[in-house]
Amino acid sequence: MLAAAKRLLSPLWPFAACALLVLVAPLPAAERWVGTWATAPLPEAPGADTPALAGATFRQVIHVSLGGSKVRLRLSNAFGASALTLHGVHLALAAPDGALQPGTDRTLTFSGRPTVTIPAGASFVSDPLDFPLAPQADVAISIHFAQLPEKLTAHPGARTRSYLQPGDALAAAALPEAKTSTRWYFLSGLDVLTDAPRAAALVLLGDSITDGYGTTTDRNNRWPDEFVRRLQARADAPALGVLNLGIGGNRLLRDGLGPNALARFDRDVLAQSGARWLLVFAGINDLGTRLDARQKGGDFASAEDIVAAFQQLVARAHSRGLRVIGATLTPYEGAGFYFTPDGEADRQKINDWIRHSGSFDAVADFDAALRDPQNPSRLAPEFDSGDHLHPSLAGYARLAAALDPSLFTP
């Protein structure tokens, strides 16, 4: 019977071999959406510093990381208690001082329509737009506002100028008379479509040091920006979107300037397109605010509380297949508004746990990168902005150099 079977199969072997060759031949890289820019939304009650958005055009400039062939914009009304209605949204390559690069202005649509109403608490994604985008490009997003919710969804630490022009100026090539603001409103992210092999996004969850406190307006010299430049200068650079979800003053466990990191994790981390890696660089505000808590008779986070928060973030990220990098907390002695000896002792405990617990998939030792070798509880003078908490521009560049690019090689 076996011999008979061999005789029956023998004429098919050449065809079987051909089929195998087809199956193992390299397939074209699949296109996928990956975040190239993002920001963390915060609630804002309109005040004296809020631009007069109703009926006006607000042109916001963002600096992307990864390039692609198509784009889609993500808008957020996360903190609005009523709907947000937009007359129109345009996207273009940015030129200096709020101008647009000639011939690049495009209308974004939402389910084929140029107008959109975003319900309270919701986010909307635009239709895909054919828009070849180079890495590290500056993109201008112009929004003509109609109905605004009472509470706005914003990011106050843009460190990039936005431009306010009364009326419909969506397609205006320049806005020479516009008022400026250094805030973003209702933006949450920009995705690109790419066929780069294993393209993915790195999400950075942090506080003011990641958000870029003290950096130069319009210069994009936060440490994540510097890391993108260093990464893309390498011949073997992976296709990596770098998404800055830092919030100044943010804490792991308690609300402050924005929801705490555990509360905003799903929206700001897990919802990012193409997310594959997460870097957690947070906790210094949980330590530093104990000084104010003591003065007011309140409670504060211990080292054990902060470690437990890290464990929660790691577990939630791992459940979605993200690899997690833990960043050690940087020195802050000399920051009189924050520093306490027991806070420093807890910082050392936390950093020891980050380095040696094995909970993280990798460690970025930012403490070792910035500390003064002669006084490890302080920032090295060249890396100190002067407030003894936030890095200088040289310190931000040093943080970018301390993150190993080989971590993101597929």
C-alpha positions as CSV (number, residue, x, y, z in Angstrom):
1,M,0.0,0.0,0.0
2,L,2.9,2.4,0.8
3,A,4.5,1.7,-2.5
4,A,1.2,2.4,-4.3
5,A,0.8,5.7,-2.4
6,K,4.3,6.8,-3.4
7,R,3.4,6.0,-7.1
8,L,0.3,8.1,-6.8
9,L,2.1,11.1,-5.2
10,S,5.2,11.1,-7.3
11,P,3.8,13.0,-10.3
12,L,2.7,15.8,-7.9
13,W,6.1,16.4,-6.3
14,P,7.3,19.1,-8.8
15,F,4.0,21.0,-8.2
16,A,4.3,20.7,-4.4
17,A,7.8,22.1,-4.6
18,C,6.6,25.1,-6.6
19,A,3.8,25.6,-4.0
20,L,6.4,25.6,-1.2
21,L,8.5,28.2,-3.0
22,V,5.5,30.5,-3.3
23,L,4.7,30.0,0.4
24,V,8.2,30.9,1.6
25,A,8.9,33.7,-0.9
26,P,9.3,37.1,0.9
27,L,6.0,39.0,1.1
28,P,5.7,42.8,0.8
29,A,5.9,44.7,4.1
30,A,2.3,45.3,5.4
31,E,1.3,48.9,5.8
32,R,0.2,49.9,9.2
33,W,-0.8,53.0,11.1
34,V,1.8,54.2,13.7
35,G,1.8,57.3,15.8
36,T,4.3,59.9,14.8
37,W,3.3,62.6,17.3
38,A,1.0,62.8,20.4
39,T,0.3,64.9,23.4
40,A,-1.5,64.3,26.7
41,P,-4.8,66.2,27.0
42,L,-5.6,68.2,30.1
43,P,-8.8,69.9,31.3
44,E,-8.8,73.7,31.0
45,A,-11.4,76.1,32.3
46,P,-11.3,79.2,30.0
47,G,-9.4,82.0,31.7
48,A,-7.5,85.2,30.9
49,D,-4.8,83.3,29.0
50,T,-7.2,81.2,26.9
51,P,-7.3,82.3,23.2
52,A,-10.7,83.5,22.0
53,L,-11.3,80.3,19.9
54,A,-15.0,80.6,19.2
55,G,-15.5,81.6,15.5
56,A,-11.8,81.9,15.0
57,T,-9.1,79.9,13.3
58,F,-6.3,78.5,15.5
59,R,-3.2,77.2,13.7
60,Q,-1.1,74.8,15.8
61,V,2.3,73.5,14.8
62,I,3.6,70.1,15.7
63,H,7.0,68.4,15.1
64,V,6.7,64.7,14.0
65,S,9.1,61.8,14.4
66,L,8.3,59.1,11.9
67,G,7.4,59.7,8.2
68,G,4.8,57.9,6.1
69,S,2.7,58.0,2.9
70,K,-0.7,59.0,4.5
71,V,-1.7,60.7,7.7
72,R,-4.7,60.8,10.0
73,L,-5.3,63.3,12.7
74,R,-6.7,62.5,16.2
75,L,-8.8,65.1,18.0
76,S,-10.0,65.0,21.6
77,N,-12.9,66.4,23.5
78,A,-12.0,64.3,26.5
79,F,-12.8,66.9,29.2
80,G,-15.7,68.6,27.5
81,A,-19.1,68.3,29.1
82,S,-20.8,69.2,25.8
83,A,-20.1,68.8,22.1
84,L,-17.2,70.4,20.2
85,T,-18.2,71.5,16.7
86,L,-15.5,72.4,14.1
87,H,-16.3,74.2,10.8
88,G,-13.2,72.8,9.2
89,V,-9.7,71.3,9.8
90,H,-6.7,71.7,7.4
91,L,-3.3,70.2,7.5
92,A,-0.1,71.5,5.8
93,L,3.6,71.6,6.1
94,A,4.5,74.5,8.4
95,A,6.7,77.4,7.4
96,P,8.1,79.9,10.0
97,D,5.8,82.3,11.9
98,G,2.6,80.5,11.3
99,A,2.9,80.4,7.5
100,L,2.3,77.3,5.3
101,Q,4.7,75.8,2.8
102,P,3.2,76.6,-0.7
103,G,1.1,73.9,-2.3
104,T,0.8,71.7,0.8
105,D,-2.5,72.8,2.3
106,R,-5.1,70.0,2.4
107,T,-8.6,69.7,3.9
108,L,-9.2,66.9,6.4
109,T,-12.5,65.1,6.3
110,F,-14.4,63.0,8.9
111,S,-16.6,60.3,7.3
112,G,-16.2,62.3,4.0
113,R,-17.4,65.6,5.5
114,P,-15.2,68.7,6.2
115,T,-17.1,69.6,9.4
116,V,-17.3,67.5,12.5
117,T,-19.0,67.4,15.9
118,I,-17.2,65.6,18.6
119,P,-19.4,64.4,21.6
120,A,-18.6,65.2,25.2
121,G,-15.7,63.0,26.4
122,A,-15.0,61.5,23.0
123,S,-12.2,61.4,20.5
124,F,-12.4,61.4,16.7
125,V,-10.0,60.3,14.0
126,S,-10.0,62.0,10.6
127,D,-10.2,60.1,7.3
128,P,-6.9,59.0,5.9
129,L,-5.2,61.7,3.8
130,D,-2.7,61.1,1.0
131,F,0.1,63.3,2.4
132,P,3.7,62.1,2.0
133,L,5.4,63.2,5.2
134,A,9.1,63.2,5.9
135,P,10.6,62.3,9.3
136,Q,11.0,65.3,11.7
137,A,8.8,67.5,9.6
138,D,6.8,70.5,11.1
139,V,3.1,70.2,10.4
140,A,0.6,73.0,10.7
141,I,-3.0,72.0,11.8
142,S,-5.5,74.8,11.3
143,I,-8.9,74.5,13.0
144,H,-11.9,76.8,12.4
145,F,-14.0,76.6,15.6
146,A,-17.8,76.8,15.9
147,Q,-19.3,75.5,19.1
148,L,-17.0,75.1,22.1
149,P,-17.6,73.1,25.3
150,E,-17.5,75.0,28.6
151,K,-14.4,73.0,29.6
152,L,-11.6,72.8,27.1
153,T,-9.2,69.9,26.3
154,A,-5.7,71.4,26.1
155,H,-2.0,70.9,26.6
156,P,-0.5,74.0,28.1
157,G,3.1,72.9,27.8
158,A,3.3,73.0,24.0
159,R,6.5,75.1,23.9
160,T,5.6,75.8,20.3
161,R,3.8,78.9,19.1
162,S,0.2,78.6,17.9
163,Y,-1.6,81.3,15.9
164,L,-5.1,82.8,16.4
165,Q,-6.8,84.6,13.6
166,P,-10.4,85.8,13.7
167,G,-12.8,84.2,11.2
168,D,-12.1,81.5,8.6
169,A,-8.4,81.5,7.8
170,L,-8.0,77.8,7.2
171,A,-6.3,78.2,3.9
172,A,-4.5,81.5,4.6
173,A,-0.8,81.1,3.4
174,A,0.3,83.4,6.2
175,L,-1.1,84.9,9.4
176,P,1.1,88.0,10.0
177,E,-1.5,89.7,12.3
178,A,-2.3,86.6,14.3
179,K,-2.0,86.5,18.1
180,T,0.2,83.8,19.5
181,S,-0.1,81.2,22.2
182,T,2.1,78.4,23.4
183,R,-0.7,75.9,24.0
184,W,-2.3,73.1,22.0
185,Y,-6.1,72.7,22.0
186,F,-8.1,69.6,21.1
187,L,-5.2,67.8,19.5
188,S,-4.2,64.3,20.7
189,G,-2.1,62.8,18.0
190,L,-1.1,62.3,14.4
191,D,-0.6,58.9,12.8
192,V,1.2,57.9,9.6
193,L,0.7,55.0,7.3
194,T,4.0,53.2,6.7
195,D,5.3,50.0,5.1
196,A,8.6,50.2,6.9
197,P,9.4,46.7,8.3
198,R,8.2,46.4,11.9
199,A,7.4,50.0,12.3
200,A,6.2,50.8,15.8
201,A,5.8,53.5,18.4
202,L,7.6,54.3,21.7
203,V,5.3,55.9,24.2
204,L,7.0,58.2,26.8
205,L,4.9,58.5,30.0
206,G,6.4,61.3,32.2
207,D,6.2,64.7,33.8
208,S,7.7,68.1,33.2
209,I,11.2,66.7,32.4
210,T,9.7,64.8,29.5
211,D,7.2,67.5,28.6
212,G,10.2,69.8,28.2
213,Y,10.1,72.4,31.0
214,G,12.8,75.1,30.3
215,T,13.4,74.2,26.7
216,T,13.3,76.8,23.9
217,T,10.1,77.8,22.2
218,D,9.8,76.5,18.6
219,R,13.2,74.8,18.8
220,N,12.0,71.3,19.7
221,N,14.9,70.5,22.0
222,R,13.1,68.5,24.6
223,W,14.9,65.2,25.4
224,P,12.5,63.1,23.3
225,D,13.2,65.4,20.3
226,E,16.9,65.1,20.8
227,F,16.5,61.3,21.0
228,V,14.7,61.2,17.6
229,R,17.5,63.2,16.0
230,R,20.2,60.9,17.4
231,L,18.2,57.8,16.5
232,Q,17.5,58.8,12.9
233,A,21.1,59.8,12.3
234,R,22.0,56.1,12.6
235,A,22.3,54.0,9.4
236,D,20.5,51.1,11.1
237,A,17.7,53.3,12.7
238,P,14.4,51.4,13.1
239,A,11.1,52.9,12.0
240,L,10.1,54.3,15.4
241,G,7.5,56.9,16.2
242,V,8.3,58.7,19.5
243,L,5.3,59.9,21.4
244,N,5.7,62.5,24.2
245,L,2.9,62.0,26.8
246,G,4.6,64.1,29.4
247,I,2.6,66.4,31.6
248,G,4.3,69.1,33.8
249,G,3.6,68.4,37.5
250,N,2.0,65.0,36.8
251,R,2.1,62.3,39.5
252,L,1.8,58.6,39.4
253,L,-0.8,58.2,42.2
254,R,-2.5,61.5,42.8
255,D,-4.1,64.0,40.5
256,G,-2.4,67.4,40.3
257,L,-1.8,69.1,37.0
258,G,-3.9,66.6,35.1
259,P,-5.1,63.1,36.0
260,N,-2.5,60.9,37.7
261,A,-0.6,58.5,35.5
262,L,-2.6,55.4,36.5
263,A,-5.8,57.2,35.6
264,R,-4.7,58.4,32.2
265,F,-2.8,55.2,31.2
266,D,-5.5,53.7,28.9
267,R,-6.1,57.0,27.0
268,D,-2.5,58.2,26.8
269,V,-0.6,54.9,26.4
270,L,-2.7,52.0,25.3
271,A,-4.7,53.9,22.8
272,Q,-1.6,55.0,20.8
273,S,-1.4,53.6,17.2
274,G,1.3,51.0,16.7
275,A,2.5,51.2,20.3
276,R,5.2,48.6,21.0
277,W,7.4,50.1,23.7
278,L,6.6,52.2,26.8
279,L,9.2,54.2,28.8
280,V,8.0,55.3,32.3
281,F,9.9,58.3,33.7
282,A,7.8,59.5,36.6
283,G,7.6,59.7,40.3
284,I,9.7,62.7,41.3
285,N,6.5,64.8,41.8
286,D,5.1,62.1,44.1
287,L,8.3,62.5,46.2
288,G,8.6,66.3,46.0
289,T,5.0,67.1,46.9
290,R,5.3,65.4,50.3
291,L,6.8,68.7,51.6
292,D,3.6,70.6,50.8
293,A,1.5,67.7,52.0
294,R,3.2,67.8,55.4
295,Q,2.7,71.5,55.8
296,K,-1.0,71.1,55.1
297,G,-1.4,67.9,57.2
298,G,-2.1,65.7,54.1
299,D,-0.9,62.3,53.2
300,F,1.7,61.5,50.5
301,A,3.2,58.6,48.5
302,S,5.8,56.4,50.1
303,A,8.5,54.5,48.2
304,E,6.4,51.4,48.5
305,D,3.4,53.2,47.1
306,I,5.4,54.4,44.1
307,V,6.9,50.9,43.4
308,A,3.3,49.5,43.5
309,A,2.2,52.1,41.0
310,F,5.1,51.0,38.7
311,Q,4.1,47.4,39.1
312,Q,0.5,48.3,38.0
313,L,1.8,50.1,34.9
314,V,4.0,47.3,33.9
315,A,1.3,44.7,34.3
316,R,-1.2,46.7,32.3
317,A,1.4,47.3,29.5
318,H,2.5,43.7,29.4
319,S,-1.1,42.6,29.1
320,R,-1.3,44.5,25.8
321,G,2.1,43.2,24.5
322,L,4.1,46.3,25.2
323,R,7.7,46.1,26.4
324,V,8.4,48.5,29.3
325,I,11.5,50.5,30.0
326,G,11.9,51.9,33.5
327,A,13.8,55.2,33.9
328,T,15.5,56.0,37.2
329,L,14.5,59.2,39.0
330,T,17.0,62.0,38.6
331,P,18.5,64.0,41.5
332,Y,16.8,67.0,43.1
333,E,18.7,68.1,46.2
334,G,18.8,71.9,46.3
335,A,15.3,72.3,45.0
336,G,14.1,73.9,48.2
337,F,10.4,73.8,47.2
338,Y,10.7,69.9,46.8
339,F,13.6,68.3,48.5
340,T,13.5,66.4,51.8
341,P,16.1,64.0,53.2
342,D,13.5,61.2,53.5
343,G,12.3,61.9,49.9
344,E,15.9,61.4,48.8
345,A,16.1,58.2,50.8
346,D,13.0,57.0,49.0
347,R,14.4,58.0,45.6
348,Q,17.4,55.8,46.2
349,K,15.1,52.9,47.2
350,I,13.0,53.4,44.1
351,N,16.0,53.6,41.8
352,D,17.5,50.5,43.3
353,W,14.2,48.6,42.7
354,I,14.0,49.9,39.1
355,R,17.6,48.8,38.4
356,H,17.5,45.4,40.1
357,S,13.9,44.1,40.5
358,G,13.7,42.6,37.0
359,S,10.2,44.0,36.7
360,F,11.1,46.1,33.6
361,D,12.2,44.7,30.3
362,A,15.0,47.3,30.2
363,V,16.3,50.2,32.3
364,A,17.3,53.7,31.3
365,D,19.6,55.0,34.0
366,F,18.8,58.7,33.8
367,D,20.0,59.2,37.4
368,A,23.5,58.0,36.5
369,A,23.4,60.2,33.4
370,L,22.7,63.4,35.2
371,R,24.0,63.1,38.8
372,D,27.0,65.0,40.1
373,P,29.8,62.3,40.7
374,Q,30.9,64.3,43.7
375,N,27.4,64.7,45.2
376,P,25.1,62.1,43.7
377,S,22.0,63.5,45.3
378,R,22.4,66.6,43.1
379,L,22.3,67.2,39.3
380,A,25.8,67.8,37.8
381,P,26.2,71.6,37.4
382,E,26.4,71.4,33.6
383,F,23.1,69.5,33.5
384,D,21.3,71.7,36.0
385,S,18.9,74.4,34.7
386,G,19.4,76.3,37.9
387,D,16.3,75.1,39.9
388,H,18.1,71.9,40.8
389,L,15.2,69.8,39.6
390,H,14.9,70.3,35.8
391,P,17.8,69.6,33.4
392,S,19.5,72.3,31.4
393,L,19.5,72.0,27.6
394,A,22.8,70.1,27.9
395,G,21.0,67.9,30.5
396,Y,18.1,67.1,28.1
397,A,20.7,66.2,25.4
398,R,22.4,64.0,27.9
399,L,19.1,62.1,28.7
400,A,18.6,61.5,24.9
401,A,22.1,60.1,24.8
402,A,21.5,57.8,27.8
403,L,18.6,56.0,26.1
404,D,20.1,53.0,24.1
405,P,18.8,53.0,20.5
406,S,19.5,49.3,20.2
407,L,16.6,48.6,22.5
408,F,14.3,49.3,19.6
409,T,16.0,47.3,17.0
410,P,13.5,44.6,15.8
